[in-house]
């Protein structure tokens, strides 16, 4: 399978944007699955998550 670059505008990505707890987040007329309904949610609280990123 060969992948070809296709330039699209932000307007096209936002076309058909839907954010639903039951169906996830989609855009690009339903062709782009931004956040699938089966995607696991964040499990860490902000302070614990940030500790893992802190580079001090």
N, C-alpha and C positions, 0 to 999 in steps of 0.2 A: 504494500500500500504506500503510495507516494503522497506526502502531505504538501499542499500548495498554500502559499501565503495569500490571504485575502484581507485586504484592508477594509475595515468597517468604521463607521463613525460611532461616537458615544450615543447619539440619538438612536441608531440602529440597535445597539446593545440594550438601551432602555425600553425599546419597543416591546410591549407585551410583558413588562416587568411585573412579577407577582411575588408577594412575600406571604406565605401561608405556613402556619405551624404544622398543618397536616400534610401539605404537599411540598414543602421546602421553598426555595427561592429560585425562580427562573427568569430569564430574560431572552432577548434576541428572538422574539416571536415564539418563545417556547423551545427554541433549539439549544439554548445555553443553560445548563444546570449549574447554577451558581452555588447553591447550598442544598444538596440532596436531602430528602426527608429522612433518609437513613443515616445521615452524618451524625456522629456523636457530638453532643454539646460539650462545652468547656466544663471540666470537672474541678478545676482549682479556683480558689478565690483569688482576687486581684493581687493581694499582698504575697501570697505563696507563689503565684505565677511569676510575679516580678522578681522574686528572689532567685529564681532559676535563670533570669536574664541578666541580673546585676553583674557587671564586669569589674567590680572594685577589687 
